[in-house]
Amino acid sequence: MDSNLLKVFVAVANNKSISLGAQELGFAQSNVTSRIKQLEKSIGLPLFHRVPKGVLLTQEGEKLYRHAIEIVRRVETAILDMQNLDQQKKLIVGSTDCNAAVRISPFLIKLHEDFPNMQLELLTGTTRDMMKMILDYKVDIAFVSGDPKHEDLIVLQKYEEEIAILEPKEGKCQNVVLSFKKGCAYDEFLKNYYIQKGEIIEKSLAFGSLETILACVKSGMGKTLLPTNLVEKLGFKDDLKITKLDKKTAYIPTCLVCRKDYIPKIANYLKELEF
């Protein structure tokens, strides 16, 4: 099977659009369309449903996608190895938004200083987002909350975090959990924490901004759980009631991970990096 056809297939599947896939690859849309048809003909099965707003993978397409992303990535890795590259030319970094707020800037600055010719790219989201990206080969390394147990991942570095429940400093706190998007490890931990204590949470409100969450906690809308260094970084240290949890209760380190089968060339450097 032609790996170039699979590369086109993956680009279209990721973008759910032939035109956007063509744009990503720098190809003409007609070229991409013909290559998808060629791949479907060689397999003998339809790979996409054509819908008004783009394309969606068929059941057969979803099965192929899992293999295709691995094949494409392995071919790219083989080409780099054959070129005898002794340095990382490009590094795509994934990070949780919480880690990005307190740690990512000095991390990227240090990388740029030590590898000025290396291209850097940053993607952010929740821990759930980062786990999916690293497993799907969409990022080379990722900062995630919690110690991942996935068999395909290895931990390059672990950063200890002091975790705390945050409530308004004055007045009564509503029995509401304020969280940062669905898939946030801190939100999931806090909800389970209250379930284990037998406490009923009235409701959960999700926000897309960490500053908004802390401001709402300050105003008495509810409570949340975050690392104390983040609270200090965002300037809310003196505005909130901070109940620190010991590591036996809440051990949620930030881990820098990569795939076992796609280890960056600068892995040893990353393991020792201080910033």
MARTORFI-735943 format. One record per residue (C-alpha): residue number from 1; z, x, y. Coordinates in Angstrom, 1 decimal, decimal comma, always signed. Each point is the difference from the previous one (the first is absolute). Layout:
<resi:NUM | zz:Z | xx:X | yy:Y>;
...
END
This chain:
<resi:1 | zz:+0,0 | xx:+0,0 | yy:+0,0>;
<resi:2 | zz:-1,0 | xx:+1,4 | yy:+3,4>;
<resi:3 | zz:+3,1 | xx:+0,9 | yy:+2,0>;
<resi:4 | zz:-2,0 | xx:-0,5 | yy:+3,3>;
<resi:5 | zz:-0,5 | xx:-3,6 | yy:-0,9>;
<resi:6 | zz:+3,7 | xx:-0,3 | yy:-0,8>;
<resi:7 | zz:+0,8 | xx:+1,4 | yy:+3,4>;
<resi:8 | zz:-2,1 | xx:-2,7 | yy:+1,7>;
<resi:9 | zz:+1,7 | xx:-2,6 | yy:-2,2>;
<resi:10 | zz:+3,5 | xx:+1,2 | yy:+0,9>;
<resi:11 | zz:-0,9 | xx:+0,0 | yy:+3,8>;
<resi:12 | zz:-1,3 | xx:-3,6 | yy:-0,2>;
<resi:13 | zz:+3,0 | xx:-1,2 | yy:-2,1>;
<resi:14 | zz:+2,5 | xx:+1,6 | yy:+2,4>;
<resi:15 | zz:-1,7 | xx:-1,6 | yy:+3,1>;
<resi:16 | zz:-0,8 | xx:-3,3 | yy:-1,8>;
<resi:17 | zz:-3,3 | xx:+0,3 | yy:+1,9>;
<resi:18 | zz:-3,4 | xx:+1,7 | yy:-0,7>;
<resi:19 | zz:-0,6 | xx:+0,6 | yy:+3,7>;
<resi:20 | zz:+3,5 | xx:+1,5 | yy:+0,6>;
<resi:21 | zz:-0,4 | xx:+2,1 | yy:-3,2>;
<resi:22 | zz:-3,4 | xx:+1,2 | yy:+1,3>;
<resi:23 | zz:+1,6 | xx:+0,9 | yy:+3,3>;
<resi:24 | zz:+2,8 | xx:+2,0 | yy:-1,7>;
<resi:25 | zz:-2,5 | xx:+1,9 | yy:-2,0>;
<resi:26 | zz:-2,5 | xx:+0,5 | yy:+2,8>;
<resi:27 | zz:-2,7 | xx:-1,7 | yy:-2,0>;
<resi:28 | zz:-2,5 | xx:-2,8 | yy:+0,9>;
<resi:29 | zz:+1,2 | xx:-3,4 | yy:-1,2>;
<resi:30 | zz:-3,2 | xx:-0,5 | yy:-2,0>;
<resi:31 | zz:+0,7 | xx:+3,3 | yy:-1,8>;
<resi:32 | zz:+3,5 | xx:-1,1 | yy:-1,0>;
<resi:33 | zz:-1,3 | xx:-3,4 | yy:-1,1>;
<resi:34 | zz:-2,6 | xx:+1,6 | yy:-2,2>;
<resi:35 | zz:+2,5 | xx:+2,4 | yy:-1,5>;
<resi:36 | zz:+2,4 | xx:-2,8 | yy:-0,9>;
<resi:37 | zz:-2,8 | xx:-1,9 | yy:-1,6>;
<resi:38 | zz:-0,9 | xx:+3,2 | yy:-1,9>;
<resi:39 | zz:+3,5 | xx:+0,4 | yy:-1,3>;
<resi:40 | zz:+0,3 | xx:-3,7 | yy:-1,0>;
<resi:41 | zz:-3,3 | xx:+0,4 | yy:-1,9>;
<resi:42 | zz:+1,1 | xx:+3,1 | yy:-1,8>;
<resi:43 | zz:+3,2 | xx:-1,7 | yy:-1,1>;
<resi:44 | zz:-1,6 | xx:-3,4 | yy:-0,6>;
<resi:45 | zz:+2,8 | xx:-1,9 | yy:+1,8>;
<resi:46 | zz:+0,5 | xx:-1,3 | yy:+3,5>;
<resi:47 | zz:+2,6 | xx:+2,0 | yy:+1,9>;
<resi:48 | zz:+0,4 | xx:-2,1 | yy:+3,2>;
<resi:49 | zz:+0,1 | xx:-3,6 | yy:+1,0>;
<resi:50 | zz:-2,0 | xx:-0,5 | yy:+3,2>;
<resi:51 | zz:+2,1 | xx:-2,1 | yy:+2,4>;
<resi:52 | zz:-0,7 | xx:-1,0 | yy:+3,7>;
<resi:53 | zz:+2,3 | xx:+2,8 | yy:+1,4>;
<resi:54 | zz:-1,0 | xx:+2,8 | yy:-2,3>;
<resi:55 | zz:+0,4 | xx:+0,7 | yy:-3,7>;
<resi:56 | zz:+2,9 | xx:-0,3 | yy:-2,6>;
<resi:57 | zz:+0,3 | xx:+1,8 | yy:-3,3>;
<resi:58 | zz:-0,8 | xx:-2,0 | yy:-3,1>;
<resi:59 | zz:+2,3 | xx:+0,4 | yy:-3,0>;
<resi:60 | zz:-2,3 | xx:+2,6 | yy:-1,4>;
<resi:61 | zz:-0,1 | xx:+1,7 | yy:+3,4>;
<resi:62 | zz:+3,8 | xx:+0,2 | yy:+0,1>;
<resi:63 | zz:+0,0 | xx:+1,7 | yy:-3,4>;
<resi:64 | zz:-2,6 | xx:+2,5 | yy:+1,1>;
<resi:65 | zz:+1,8 | xx:+0,7 | yy:+3,3>;
<resi:66 | zz:+3,0 | xx:+1,5 | yy:-1,7>;
<resi:67 | zz:-2,2 | xx:+2,5 | yy:-1,8>;
<resi:68 | zz:-2,3 | xx:+0,6 | yy:+2,9>;
<resi:69 | zz:+2,6 | xx:+1,2 | yy:+2,5>;
<resi:70 | zz:+1,3 | xx:+2,5 | yy:-2,5>;
<resi:71 | zz:-3,5 | xx:+1,2 | yy:-0,9>;
<resi:72 | zz:-1,0 | xx:+0,4 | yy:+3,6>;
<resi:73 | zz:+3,1 | xx:+1,9 | yy:+0,9>;
<resi:74 | zz:-0,3 | xx:+2,3 | yy:-3,0>;
<resi:75 | zz:-3,6 | xx:+0,8 | yy:+0,9>;
<resi:76 | zz:+1,0 | xx:+0,8 | yy:+3,6>;
<resi:77 | zz:+2,9 | xx:+2,2 | yy:-1,3>;
<resi:78 | zz:-2,4 | xx:+1,8 | yy:-2,4>;
<resi:79 | zz:-2,5 | xx:+0,7 | yy:+2,8>;
<resi:80 | zz:+2,8 | xx:+1,5 | yy:+2,2>;
<resi:81 | zz:+1,2 | xx:+2,2 | yy:-2,9>;
<resi:82 | zz:-3,5 | xx:+1,2 | yy:-0,7>;
<resi:83 | zz:-0,3 | xx:+1,0 | yy:+3,7>;
<resi:84 | zz:+3,1 | xx:+2,2 | yy:-0,5>;
<resi:85 | zz:+1,8 | xx:-1,5 | yy:+2,9>;
<resi:86 | zz:+3,3 | xx:+1,7 | yy:+0,4>;
<resi:87 | zz:+1,3 | xx:-2,3 | yy:+2,8>;
<resi:88 | zz:+0,4 | xx:-3,7 | yy:+0,5>;
<resi:89 | zz:-2,9 | xx:-1,1 | yy:+2,2>;
<resi:90 | zz:+1,2 | xx:-3,6 | yy:+0,5>;
<resi:91 | zz:+3,3 | xx:-1,6 | yy:-0,6>;
<resi:92 | zz:+0,5 | xx:-3,8 | yy:+0,2>;
<resi:93 | zz:+3,7 | xx:-0,8 | yy:+0,5>;
<resi:94 | zz:+1,6 | xx:-3,3 | yy:-0,7>;
<resi:95 | zz:+3,4 | xx:-0,9 | yy:+1,5>;
<resi:96 | zz:+2,4 | xx:-2,9 | yy:+0,2>;
<resi:97 | zz:+0,4 | xx:-1,2 | yy:+3,6>;
<resi:98 | zz:+3,7 | xx:+0,9 | yy:-0,1>;
<resi:99 | zz:-0,8 | xx:+3,6 | yy:-1,0>;
<resi:100 | zz:-2,8 | xx:+0,2 | yy:+2,5>;
<resi:101 | zz:+2,4 | xx:-1,0 | yy:+2,8>;
<resi:102 | zz:+2,4 | xx:+2,9 | yy:-0,7>;
<resi:103 | zz:-1,8 | xx:+2,7 | yy:-2,0>;
<resi:104 | zz:-3,7 | xx:-0,1 | yy:+0,1>;
<resi:105 | zz:-0,7 | xx:+1,5 | yy:+3,4>;
<resi:106 | zz:+1,7 | xx:+3,4 | yy:-0,7>;
<resi:107 | zz:-1,5 | xx:-0,1 | yy:-3,5>;
<resi:108 | zz:-3,6 | xx:-0,3 | yy:+1,3>;
<resi:109 | zz:+0,6 | xx:+2,5 | yy:+2,8>;
<resi:110 | zz:+1,3 | xx:+2,6 | yy:-2,5>;
<resi:111 | zz:-3,0 | xx:-0,6 | yy:-2,3>;
<resi:112 | zz:-2,4 | xx:+0,3 | yy:+3,0>;
<resi:113 | zz:+1,6 | xx:+3,3 | yy:+1,1>;
<resi:114 | zz:-0,1 | xx:+1,5 | yy:-3,5>;
<resi:115 | zz:-3,5 | xx:-1,4 | yy:-0,9>;
<resi:116 | zz:-1,9 | xx:-0,3 | yy:+3,2>;
<resi:117 | zz:-3,3 | xx:-0,6 | yy:-1,8>;
<resi:118 | zz:+1,3 | xx:-2,7 | yy:-2,3>;
<resi:119 | zz:-1,0 | xx:-3,6 | yy:+0,9>;
<resi:120 | zz:+3,0 | xx:-2,3 | yy:+0,0>;
<resi:121 | zz:+0,0 | xx:-3,8 | yy:-0,3>;
<resi:122 | zz:+3,0 | xx:-2,3 | yy:+0,1>;
<resi:123 | zz:+0,4 | xx:-3,5 | yy:-1,5>;
<resi:124 | zz:+3,2 | xx:-2,0 | yy:+0,3>;
<resi:125 | zz:+1,5 | xx:-3,1 | yy:-1,6>;
<resi:126 | zz:+2,8 | xx:-1,2 | yy:-2,2>;
<resi:127 | zz:+1,2 | xx:+1,9 | yy:-3,2>;
<resi:128 | zz:-2,0 | xx:-2,5 | yy:-2,0>;
<resi:129 | zz:-3,1 | xx:+0,7 | yy:+2,0>;
<resi:130 | zz:+0,5 | xx:+3,8 | yy:-0,4>;
<resi:131 | zz:+0,5 | xx:-0,3 | yy:-3,8>;
<resi:132 | zz:-3,2 | xx:-1,9 | yy:-0,3>;
<resi:133 | zz:-1,9 | xx:+2,5 | yy:+2,2>;
<resi:134 | zz:+1,2 | xx:+3,1 | yy:-1,9>;
<resi:135 | zz:-0,7 | xx:-1,5 | yy:-3,4>;
<resi:136 | zz:-3,5 | xx:-1,2 | yy:+1,2>;
<resi:137 | zz:-0,8 | xx:+3,6 | yy:+1,3>;
<resi:138 | zz:-0,3 | xx:-1,3 | yy:+3,5>;
<resi:139 | zz:+2,5 | xx:+2,6 | yy:+1,3>;
<resi:140 | zz:+0,7 | xx:+3,5 | yy:-1,2>;
<resi:141 | zz:+3,8 | xx:-0,1 | yy:+0,6>;
<resi:142 | zz:+2,4 | xx:-2,7 | yy:+1,1>;
<resi:143 | zz:+3,5 | xx:-0,5 | yy:+1,3>;
<resi:144 | zz:+1,7 | xx:-2,9 | yy:-1,8>;
<resi:145 | zz:+3,5 | xx:-1,5 | yy:+0,2>;
<resi:146 | zz:+1,9 | xx:+0,4 | yy:-3,3>;
<resi:147 | zz:-0,4 | xx:+2,4 | yy:-2,9>;
<resi:148 | zz:-3,2 | xx:-1,2 | yy:-1,7>;
<resi:149 | zz:+0,0 | xx:-0,1 | yy:-3,8>;
<resi:150 | zz:-3,7 | xx:-0,5 | yy:-0,6>;
<resi:151 | zz:-1,3 | xx:+2,3 | yy:-2,7>;
<resi:152 | zz:-3,1 | xx:+0,9 | yy:+2,0>;
<resi:153 | zz:+1,9 | xx:+1,4 | yy:+2,9>;
<resi:154 | zz:+2,0 | xx:+3,2 | yy:+0,7>;
<resi:155 | zz:+2,5 | xx:+0,6 | yy:+2,9>;
<resi:156 | zz:-0,9 | xx:+2,9 | yy:+2,2>;
<resi:157 | zz:+3,0 | xx:-0,3 | yy:+2,4>;
<resi:158 | zz:+3,0 | xx:-2,3 | yy:+0,3>;
<resi:159 | zz:+1,7 | xx:-0,8 | yy:+3,3>;
<resi:160 | zz:+3,5 | xx:-1,5 | yy:-0,2>;
<resi:161 | zz:+0,5 | xx:-3,1 | yy:+2,2>;
<resi:162 | zz:+3,3 | xx:-1,5 | yy:+1,3>;
<resi:163 | zz:-0,4 | xx:-3,7 | yy:-0,5>;
<resi:164 | zz:+1,8 | xx:-2,7 | yy:+2,0>;
<resi:165 | zz:+0,3 | xx:-3,7 | yy:+0,4>;
<resi:166 | zz:-0,6 | xx:-0,9 | yy:+3,7>;
<resi:167 | zz:+1,5 | xx:-2,9 | yy:+1,7>;
<resi:168 | zz:+0,6 | xx:-1,1 | yy:+3,7>;
<resi:169 | zz:+2,8 | xx:+2,0 | yy:+1,5>;
<resi:170 | zz:+1,6 | xx:-3,0 | yy:+1,6>;
<resi:171 | zz:+0,1 | xx:-3,7 | yy:-0,9>;
<resi:172 | zz:-0,7 | xx:-1,8 | yy:-3,3>;
<resi:173 | zz:-2,9 | xx:+1,2 | yy:-2,1>;
<resi:174 | zz:-2,2 | xx:-2,7 | yy:-1,5>;
<resi:175 | zz:-0,5 | xx:+0,1 | yy:-3,8>;
<resi:176 | zz:-3,6 | xx:+1,0 | yy:+0,4>;
<resi:177 | zz:-1,8 | xx:+3,1 | yy:-1,3>;
<resi:178 | zz:-2,4 | xx:+1,6 | yy:+2,5>;
<resi:179 | zz:-2,6 | xx:+2,0 | yy:-1,9>;
<resi:180 | zz:-3,0 | xx:+2,2 | yy:+0,6>;
<resi:181 | zz:-3,1 | xx:-1,5 | yy:-1,7>;
<resi:182 | zz:-0,2 | xx:-1,0 | yy:-3,6>;
<resi:183 | zz:+0,3 | xx:+3,0 | yy:-2,3>;
<resi:184 | zz:+2,6 | xx:+1,9 | yy:+2,0>;
<resi:185 | zz:+2,4 | xx:+1,7 | yy:-2,4>;
<resi:186 | zz:+3,0 | xx:-0,4 | yy:+2,4>;
<resi:187 | zz:-0,6 | xx:-3,7 | yy:+0,2>;
<resi:188 | zz:-0,2 | xx:-0,4 | yy:-3,8>;
<resi:189 | zz:+3,2 | xx:+2,0 | yy:-0,4>;
<resi:190 | zz:+2,0 | xx:-2,0 | yy:+2,5>;
<resi:191 | zz:-1,0 | xx:-3,4 | yy:-1,5>;
<resi:192 | zz:+1,0 | xx:+1,2 | yy:-3,5>;
<resi:193 | zz:+3,2 | xx:+1,5 | yy:+1,5>;
<resi:194 | zz:+1,1 | xx:-3,4 | yy:+1,3>;
<resi:195 | zz:-1,0 | xx:-1,8 | yy:-3,2>;
<resi:196 | zz:+2,2 | xx:+2,4 | yy:-2,0>;
<resi:197 | zz:+2,9 | xx:-0,7 | yy:+2,4>;
<resi:198 | zz:-0,5 | xx:-3,7 | yy:-0,5>;
<resi:199 | zz:-0,8 | xx:-0,6 | yy:+3,6>;
<resi:200 | zz:-2,7 | xx:-2,5 | yy:+0,9>;
<resi:201 | zz:-2,6 | xx:+1,0 | yy:+2,7>;
<resi:202 | zz:-1,1 | xx:-3,0 | yy:+2,0>;
<resi:203 | zz:-3,5 | xx:+1,4 | yy:+0,7>;
<resi:204 | zz:-2,0 | xx:+3,2 | yy:+0,4>;
<resi:205 | zz:-2,1 | xx:+0,8 | yy:+3,1>;
<resi:206 | zz:-2,8 | xx:+2,6 | yy:-0,2>;
<resi:207 | zz:-1,1 | xx:+2,0 | yy:+3,1>;
<resi:208 | zz:-2,8 | xx:+2,6 | yy:+0,4>;
<resi:209 | zz:+2,0 | xx:+2,2 | yy:+2,4>;
<resi:210 | zz:+3,2 | xx:+2,0 | yy:-0,7>;
<resi:211 | zz:+1,0 | xx:-0,1 | yy:+3,6>;
<resi:212 | zz:-0,3 | xx:-3,8 | yy:-0,1>;
<resi:213 | zz:+2,2 | xx:-0,2 | yy:-3,1>;
<resi:214 | zz:+2,8 | xx:+2,1 | yy:+1,7>;
<resi:215 | zz:-0,3 | xx:-2,0 | yy:+3,2>;
<resi:216 | zz:+0,4 | xx:-3,3 | yy:-1,9>;
<resi:217 | zz:+3,0 | xx:+1,4 | yy:-1,9>;
<resi:218 | zz:+1,6 | xx:+1,0 | yy:+3,3>;
<resi:219 | zz:-0,5 | xx:-3,5 | yy:+1,4>;
<resi:220 | zz:+1,7 | xx:-1,5 | yy:-3,1>;
<resi:221 | zz:-3,0 | xx:-1,5 | yy:-1,8>;
<resi:222 | zz:+1,0 | xx:+1,7 | yy:-3,3>;
<resi:223 | zz:+0,6 | xx:+3,2 | yy:-1,9>;
<resi:224 | zz:-2,2 | xx:+2,7 | yy:-1,5>;
<resi:225 | zz:+0,2 | xx:+3,2 | yy:-2,0>;
<resi:226 | zz:-1,5 | xx:+3,3 | yy:+1,2>;
<resi:227 | zz:+0,7 | xx:+3,8 | yy:+0,1>;
<resi:228 | zz:+2,4 | xx:+1,0 | yy:+2,7>;
<resi:229 | zz:-2,4 | xx:+2,7 | yy:+1,3>;
<resi:230 | zz:-2,5 | xx:-2,7 | yy:+0,7>;
<resi:231 | zz:+2,6 | xx:-2,0 | yy:+2,0>;
<resi:232 | zz:+0,8 | xx:+3,1 | yy:+2,0>;
<resi:233 | zz:-3,6 | xx:+0,9 | yy:+0,5>;
<resi:234 | zz:-0,8 | xx:-3,4 | yy:+1,4>;
<resi:235 | zz:+3,0 | xx:+0,0 | yy:+2,4>;
<resi:236 | zz:+2,1 | xx:-2,7 | yy:-1,6>;
<resi:237 | zz:+2,9 | xx:+2,1 | yy:-1,3>;
<resi:238 | zz:+2,5 | xx:-1,2 | yy:+2,6>;
<resi:239 | zz:-1,2 | xx:-3,6 | yy:+0,0>;
<resi:240 | zz:+0,6 | xx:-1,1 | yy:-3,6>;
<resi:241 | zz:+2,8 | xx:-0,2 | yy:-2,5>;
<resi:242 | zz:-1,0 | xx:+2,6 | yy:-2,6>;
<resi:243 | zz:+1,5 | xx:-0,3 | yy:-3,5>;
<resi:244 | zz:-0,9 | xx:+3,1 | yy:-2,0>;
<resi:245 | zz:-0,5 | xx:-0,3 | yy:-3,7>;
<resi:246 | zz:+0,9 | xx:+2,8 | yy:-2,4>;
<resi:247 | zz:-2,6 | xx:+1,4 | yy:-2,3>;
<resi:248 | zz:+1,5 | xx:-1,7 | yy:-3,0>;
<resi:249 | zz:-0,7 | xx:-3,3 | yy:+1,6>;
<resi:250 | zz:-3,3 | xx:+0,8 | yy:+1,8>;
<resi:251 | zz:-1,9 | xx:+3,1 | yy:-1,1>;
<resi:252 | zz:-3,4 | xx:-0,4 | yy:+1,7>;
<resi:253 | zz:-1,4 | xx:+3,5 | yy:+0,8>;
<resi:254 | zz:-3,4 | xx:+0,5 | yy:+1,6>;
<resi:255 | zz:-2,2 | xx:+1,7 | yy:-2,5>;
<resi:256 | zz:-3,3 | xx:+1,9 | yy:+0,6>;
<resi:257 | zz:-2,1 | xx:-0,7 | yy:-3,1>;
<resi:258 | zz:-3,5 | xx:+0,7 | yy:-1,4>;
<resi:259 | zz:-1,8 | xx:-0,9 | yy:-3,2>;
<resi:260 | zz:+0,4 | xx:+2,3 | yy:-3,0>;
<resi:261 | zz:-3,8 | xx:+0,1 | yy:-0,5>;
<resi:262 | zz:-0,8 | xx:+0,6 | yy:+3,7>;
<resi:263 | zz:+2,4 | xx:+2,6 | yy:+1,3>;
<resi:264 | zz:-0,8 | xx:+1,4 | yy:+3,4>;
<resi:265 | zz:-1,0 | xx:+3,7 | yy:+0,2>;
<resi:266 | zz:+2,9 | xx:+0,5 | yy:+2,5>;
<resi:267 | zz:+2,5 | xx:-1,6 | yy:-2,4>;
<resi:268 | zz:+2,2 | xx:+3,1 | yy:-0,2>;
<resi:269 | zz:+0,0 | xx:+0,2 | yy:+3,8>;
<resi:270 | zz:+1,0 | xx:-3,7 | yy:+0,3>;
<resi:271 | zz:+2,9 | xx:+0,6 | yy:-2,4>;
<resi:272 | zz:+1,5 | xx:+2,7 | yy:+2,2>;
<resi:273 | zz:-0,9 | xx:-1,5 | yy:+3,4>;
<resi:274 | zz:+2,7 | xx:-0,3 | yy:+2,5>;
<resi:275 | zz:-0,5 | xx:-1,6 | yy:+3,4>;
END
